[in-house]
């Protein structure tokens, strides 16, 4: 059976989108440009979000002491022996990568784009850190490069955003998503599944709320307790305040979520993987591809697919 996204996978997957967009294998390469965020530098708060330790998703070759070009070269050297013709997207990932003076930001982005194997940018940031001035400049680059923006929404519930010290509202996520789309720039959201105080119904409500937005991509992350985060201290002192999923429980919630998600939204990932030495809980012992295989198996067993329970117009 072919679904509305054009293949027989039971969800609208990111790898098929990349293949369709570029006609070849393209890999994201993380770079660390040395940014901070308003929730750390005192503009909105200090200490960062309760779940956050940026070291958990910063590859070892990434470091602000290295230039963007050096980081890209090191990342490419990892993939090139196996994929000699591969092209790349520079993924500005650590902290808030649109937070700063527009001209300084553009200078850093351009350094990445000047690499002959880089076809575009993916900018990870917060909904409260993107100026229209920057969006106007990025829109002009789209004639020559692929540009996409990822927003850390994390939750659609205002109470949760306050509790995790996020420093922005869900309404800001909605408004910024709409602003980015108005410049014809693809936009993705990140959601954390299982934040403290959120029930299964709350999590499934996220699917309904996100489905109302003109988002292109969605990344789902299970809640992980990582060393160096505010949650790590809270977990040590009060572990019963967290309801961490087993892998099997989380798979069922992901499938339930997928059923309710707008089929036009491309699913980029279901889980995140903190480095073993930083992860406190939960420890599933599953690699990303193994988890994806289990989700696909469960979708087939339940004879369900992305958007099965979604109704356009609601």
C-alpha positions as CSV (number, residue, x, y, z in Angstrom):
1,X,0.0,0.0,0.0
2,X,1.3,3.4,-0.9
3,X,0.4,6.2,1.5
4,X,-0.2,9.9,0.9
5,X,3.5,10.7,1.3
6,X,4.4,8.5,-1.7
7,X,5.8,5.2,-0.4
8,X,4.8,2.1,1.6
9,X,6.3,3.1,4.9
10,X,3.6,3.5,7.6
11,X,4.9,7.0,8.5
12,X,6.2,10.0,6.6
13,X,9.9,9.4,7.1
14,X,12.7,11.9,6.8
15,X,15.2,9.8,4.9
16,X,12.7,9.5,2.0
17,X,12.2,13.3,2.1
18,X,15.9,13.9,1.9
19,X,16.3,11.4,-1.0
20,X,13.4,13.1,-2.8
21,X,14.7,16.6,-2.2
22,X,18.4,16.0,-3.1
23,X,18.3,12.9,-5.3
24,X,21.3,11.5,-3.4
25,X,22.5,10.7,0.1
26,X,22.9,13.8,2.2
27,X,24.1,13.7,5.8
28,X,23.7,16.3,8.6
29,X,27.0,17.3,10.2
30,X,26.8,18.9,13.6
31,X,28.9,22.1,14.2
32,X,29.3,24.1,17.4
33,X,29.6,27.8,16.8
34,X,30.0,28.7,20.4
35,X,26.5,30.1,21.0
36,X,24.7,30.4,24.3
37,X,21.0,31.0,24.9
38,X,18.8,33.6,26.7
39,X,17.9,31.0,29.3
40,X,21.6,30.8,30.3
41,X,23.1,34.2,29.8
42,X,20.7,36.0,32.2
43,X,18.5,37.6,29.5
44,X,15.6,35.3,30.5
45,X,17.2,33.1,33.1
46,X,20.2,31.2,34.2
47,X,21.0,27.5,34.5
48,X,19.2,26.5,31.3
49,X,16.3,24.2,30.9
50,X,15.8,21.5,33.5
51,X,16.5,18.7,31.1
52,X,19.5,20.2,29.3
53,X,23.1,19.3,29.1
54,X,24.3,20.2,25.6
55,X,27.2,17.8,25.8
56,X,24.6,15.0,25.3
57,X,24.2,15.9,21.6
58,X,27.6,17.5,20.8
59,X,29.8,15.0,18.8
60,X,33.4,14.8,20.1
61,X,34.8,16.7,17.1
62,X,32.6,19.7,17.8
63,X,34.1,22.4,19.9
64,X,33.9,26.2,19.8
65,X,37.7,26.4,19.9
66,X,37.7,25.0,16.4
67,X,36.6,26.9,13.3
68,X,33.4,25.9,11.5
69,X,35.6,24.7,8.6
70,X,37.7,22.5,10.9
71,X,34.7,20.9,12.4
72,X,33.2,20.2,9.0
73,X,36.4,18.6,7.8
74,X,36.6,16.3,10.8
75,X,33.0,15.3,10.4
76,X,33.4,14.7,6.7
77,X,36.5,12.6,7.3
78,X,34.4,10.2,9.3
79,X,31.8,9.5,6.5
80,X,33.9,10.0,3.4
81,X,35.8,6.6,3.4
82,X,32.4,4.8,3.2
83,X,30.3,7.3,1.2
84,X,32.7,9.0,-1.2
85,X,30.1,11.0,-3.1
86,X,28.1,12.1,-0.1
87,X,27.0,15.7,0.3
88,X,26.3,17.4,3.6
89,X,24.1,19.8,5.6
90,X,25.8,21.9,8.2
91,X,23.8,21.4,11.4
92,X,24.2,24.2,13.8
93,X,23.0,22.3,16.8
94,X,24.4,23.3,20.2
95,X,22.4,25.9,22.1
96,X,20.5,28.7,20.2
97,X,22.0,29.1,16.8
98,X,20.0,32.2,15.7
99,X,20.8,34.1,18.9
100,X,23.1,37.0,18.1
101,X,23.9,39.9,15.8
102,X,22.5,39.2,12.3
103,X,25.7,40.0,10.4
104,X,27.8,37.9,12.8
105,X,25.4,35.0,12.4
106,X,25.5,35.2,8.6
107,X,29.3,35.2,8.6
108,X,29.4,31.9,10.6
109,X,26.7,30.4,8.3
110,X,28.5,31.5,5.2
111,X,31.7,29.8,6.4
112,X,29.9,26.5,6.4
113,X,28.2,27.1,3.1
114,X,31.6,27.9,1.5
115,X,32.7,24.3,1.9
116,X,32.3,22.6,-1.5
117,X,30.5,19.6,-0.1
118,X,28.0,21.5,2.0
119,X,24.6,21.9,0.3
120,X,22.8,23.9,3.0
121,X,22.1,24.7,6.6
122,X,19.9,23.3,9.4
123,X,19.7,25.8,12.3
124,X,18.7,24.6,15.7
125,X,17.2,27.3,18.0
126,X,14.5,28.5,20.3
127,X,11.2,30.1,19.3
128,X,12.1,33.4,21.0
129,X,15.5,33.9,19.3
130,X,14.7,34.6,15.6
131,X,14.5,38.1,14.1
132,X,12.7,38.9,10.9
133,X,15.9,40.6,9.7
134,X,17.7,37.2,9.9
135,X,14.8,35.4,8.2
136,X,14.8,37.9,5.3
137,X,18.5,37.2,4.7
138,X,18.1,33.4,4.9
139,X,15.2,33.5,2.5
140,X,17.5,35.2,-0.1
141,X,20.0,32.3,0.2
142,X,17.4,29.7,-0.6
143,X,17.9,30.2,-4.3
144,X,21.4,28.6,-3.9
145,X,21.2,26.6,-0.8
146,X,18.9,24.4,1.3
147,X,17.9,26.2,4.5
148,X,15.8,24.8,7.4
149,X,15.2,25.8,11.0
150,X,14.5,23.5,14.0
151,X,12.7,24.9,17.0
152,X,12.8,23.4,20.4
153,X,9.2,23.5,21.4
154,X,9.5,20.6,23.9
155,X,5.8,20.8,25.0
156,X,2.6,22.4,24.0
157,X,1.5,22.9,27.6
158,X,2.3,26.2,29.2
159,X,2.5,24.7,32.7
160,X,5.1,22.3,31.6
161,X,7.2,25.0,29.9
162,X,7.2,26.9,33.2
163,X,8.0,23.8,35.3
164,X,11.0,22.9,33.1
165,X,12.4,26.5,33.2
166,X,12.0,26.8,29.4
167,X,11.7,30.6,29.3
168,X,9.3,30.8,26.4
169,X,5.6,30.0,25.8
170,X,3.9,27.6,23.4
171,X,2.3,30.7,21.8
172,X,5.7,31.9,20.9
173,X,6.3,28.5,19.2
174,X,3.1,28.9,17.2
175,X,3.9,32.5,16.2
176,X,7.5,31.8,15.3
177,X,6.6,28.7,13.3
178,X,4.1,30.8,11.3
179,X,6.7,33.6,10.7
180,X,9.3,31.2,9.4
181,X,6.9,29.5,7.1
182,X,5.9,33.0,5.7
183,X,9.5,33.2,4.4
184,X,9.1,29.8,2.7
185,X,11.8,28.3,5.0
186,X,11.1,24.7,6.1
187,X,10.6,24.4,9.9
188,X,10.8,21.5,12.3
189,X,9.8,21.1,16.0
190,X,11.3,19.1,18.8
191,X,9.1,17.5,21.5
192,X,10.1,15.7,24.6
193,X,7.7,12.8,25.5
194,X,7.1,12.2,29.2
195,X,8.1,15.4,30.9
196,X,7.1,15.5,34.6
197,X,3.4,16.1,35.2
198,X,2.3,15.1,31.7
199,X,-0.1,12.2,31.3
200,X,-0.5,9.9,28.3
201,X,-3.5,12.1,27.2
202,X,-1.3,15.2,27.4
203,X,1.3,13.6,25.2
204,X,-1.3,12.6,22.6
205,X,-2.7,16.2,22.8
206,X,0.8,17.3,21.6
207,X,0.1,15.4,18.3
208,X,-3.2,17.2,17.8
209,X,-1.7,20.6,18.6
210,X,1.4,20.2,16.4
211,X,-0.9,19.0,13.6
212,X,-2.5,22.4,13.5
213,X,0.8,24.1,12.6
214,X,2.4,24.4,9.2
215,X,5.4,22.4,10.4
216,X,7.5,20.4,7.9
217,X,9.4,18.1,10.3
218,X,9.0,16.7,13.8
219,X,11.6,15.2,16.1
220,X,10.3,13.2,19.1
221,X,12.6,12.6,22.1
222,X,12.0,10.4,25.1
223,X,12.7,12.1,28.4
224,X,16.3,11.3,29.5
225,X,17.8,12.2,32.8
226,X,21.4,13.2,32.1
227,X,24.3,14.2,34.3
228,X,24.8,18.0,34.7
229,X,21.1,18.8,34.3
230,X,18.7,20.3,36.8
231,X,16.6,17.1,36.4
232,X,19.6,15.0,37.4
233,X,19.7,16.7,40.8
234,X,15.9,16.4,41.2
235,X,16.0,12.7,40.1
236,X,18.6,12.0,42.7
237,X,16.6,13.6,45.5
238,X,13.1,12.7,44.4
239,X,13.0,9.9,41.7
240,X,9.3,9.2,42.2
241,X,8.5,12.6,40.7
242,X,9.5,11.2,37.3
243,X,7.6,8.6,35.3
244,X,10.2,7.2,33.0
245,X,9.0,4.8,30.2
246,X,10.2,1.4,29.5
247,X,11.1,0.9,25.8
248,X,7.9,-1.1,25.3
249,X,5.7,1.5,26.9
250,X,7.3,4.3,24.9
251,X,6.9,2.3,21.6
252,X,3.1,2.1,22.3
253,X,2.9,5.8,23.0
254,X,4.9,6.7,19.8
255,X,2.5,4.5,17.8
256,X,-0.5,6.2,19.4
257,X,1.1,9.6,18.7
258,X,1.8,8.7,15.0
259,X,-1.8,7.7,14.5
260,X,-3.0,11.2,15.5
261,X,-0.3,13.2,13.7
262,X,-1.1,15.1,10.5
263,X,0.3,12.8,7.6
264,X,1.9,15.9,6.0
265,X,4.4,16.2,8.9
266,X,7.7,14.4,8.2
267,X,8.9,12.4,11.2
268,X,12.6,12.8,11.5
269,X,13.2,10.7,14.7
270,X,11.5,8.9,17.6
271,X,14.2,8.9,20.2
272,X,17.4,10.6,21.3
273,X,20.5,8.9,22.5
274,X,22.6,10.6,25.3
275,X,26.2,9.4,25.5
276,X,26.4,6.3,27.8
277,X,28.7,8.1,30.3
278,X,26.2,11.0,30.7
279,X,22.9,9.0,30.8
280,X,21.4,8.3,34.2
281,X,18.0,6.9,33.1
282,X,16.3,5.3,31.3
283,X,18.8,2.8,30.0
284,X,17.2,0.8,27.2
285,X,20.3,-0.5,25.5
286,X,18.7,0.1,22.0
287,X,20.4,1.9,19.1
288,X,18.3,4.3,17.0
289,X,17.9,1.9,14.1
290,X,16.8,-0.9,16.5
291,X,14.1,1.3,18.0
292,X,12.9,2.4,14.6
293,X,12.6,-1.3,13.6
294,X,10.5,-2.0,16.7
295,X,8.2,1.0,15.9
296,X,7.7,-0.2,12.3
297,X,7.0,-3.7,13.5
298,X,4.4,-2.5,16.0
299,X,2.7,-0.2,13.4
300,X,2.3,-3.3,11.2
301,X,1.1,-5.5,14.0
302,X,-1.6,-2.9,14.9
303,X,-2.3,-2.3,11.2
304,X,-2.0,1.4,11.7
305,X,-0.2,4.3,10.1
306,X,0.5,8.0,10.5
307,X,-2.7,10.0,10.4
308,X,-5.0,7.1,10.7
309,X,-6.9,8.9,13.4
310,X,-6.2,12.4,12.1
311,X,-9.1,14.4,10.6
312,X,-8.3,17.3,8.3
313,X,-10.2,20.4,9.3
314,X,-10.4,19.6,13.0
